[in-house]
């Protein structure tokens, strides 16, 4: 069957998701939509002209109500963050649009991937508005924070980031939690690594947490890394890879968290995030996760 992916919102992030998805070779047809119709049309044309440089796929525009037969719909619509603004400051502006899209996608046969920030609260809003099972409404969540952590640790230790195994969970934002107690490099616990300085952990966590703010301050938006992250998630879903990724979804009594969307490691396959795992945590990390859930729960209540 034809593998079809829709992208709603073709700004900086949506365009990066589109090109990374095409280059991954897992999609047969890419559908693009933007409130600015000319922008979506231009992106479709521009991407189509590069067909010689990615595996065979067609690219065209489509309305959201024409995407209900898609395997995956990526939502990157909404305004981006401003310098000095937290992701939660974006909430009210982007929640209204998310609700509208959720109602439109109620009959979607596939999976929704939320990218728009604040991604955790909007993942919950989308779940409620669409009526789809929580396992089929995923936010990219802390996948990006996790890859940022691995990159920074790889730089600090002078090893390839792909050899670093560490996770960030909770909110994709200021209350996120780095799981230092279970981080490892090549199978060796990070805190047993020769020369590792535990006092560096707080500074590294701050660097990871503030990465988006620093990029936005310099170039106005973050787009390339999240484009790659989202395309990776799309590939895992379409190929039923059963990889463990830190995606956001409305949680159901896992790791002491229930009824709020945040990131925990989950097994990702064609059915979405059907199995959520409880990671190894020390007492401080567990308490921080509960705090992160409280921050997000309070933000969701602000919309009621």
Steps between C-alpha positions, in 0.01 A plus 500: 500500500604859439661653810350845541613773741337839544671809642283785627703819525780563251701765678860451609427182694249346260735551206787335688275207592398468135849483351628267773201269451552486123869424541421219745333311214207370706219702340332453162283811509554818703204734551561861602266760645543850633257780580707694246400301194769650278772398746383138507476496121848649468649247742335213311642626171845560646517155659367329188778657294752308711349162414825381343671517839267298726325162467186508280215696657239750389437833672178699480279730704185385678251634752500348852162338435659323202767344725276266699620200297866576573719267704641794693408867529772727637373822656754781487246783470494798732722790585853446620669619815640851543835582661472464878160332478437158657318226312209531741460867402393372158219294646186705448593612149559147376239306699208647304646385168581158645137451607375591154738255336407231752133525406594479131715189556253305714465236227873466434593135442862555591709680762539868589848632577497834681799731456346840576602644836428474784493147369396315816190704582405514131537122475242473778273757332525310171422169671189647659381681186562212257357225720782270386665258745799654686729242338423656159559866592870551560708806564866515407543593866850452638634312199678824405622565855632144514697539179633834624614330820679230305670757278624704796623192687672375185677835473600493869630142486638510144288207384241468225157614621356169375704320767340705777187356662311746712144627520314820575141449618207711618417834343664615178589819681625655819395218736654218294694230685840360398540141617862521610472189718447273198713680238771284344768508233572180311338299778704671774295704750579867444583556866758218476664651191864589561534872554127572517423795725152475657515871583467566124155342490308813605673716237443243227132464593465879478670506159262234369195667651588844363618385157186614319510843663858549387422398143188717481700796631747457214291392199136543602392134503616143548424277203773267372546272802125472568449424131743209525345384830149503356603318182665236719177454695300478176736231372469298822121513476477411131754218524360359826852511642412451867770744603496658845464878470418772752173619346224696666150354540221516755629262766301228675646439846859444386788609725242656733360727228143487371268719295762741369712497185876488551793296379599157624682230303252305287517220245411655164341294224224516243236531773672799656627508859307205635751397768646765733797405717593608851867599484748449779499813717649603830285676760595849382417421138169342597404806702601726211281301261198540728575873516519518121162329474360758741630787287333357191177417683478861621563630148220280364261632768567855380320412176186373674 
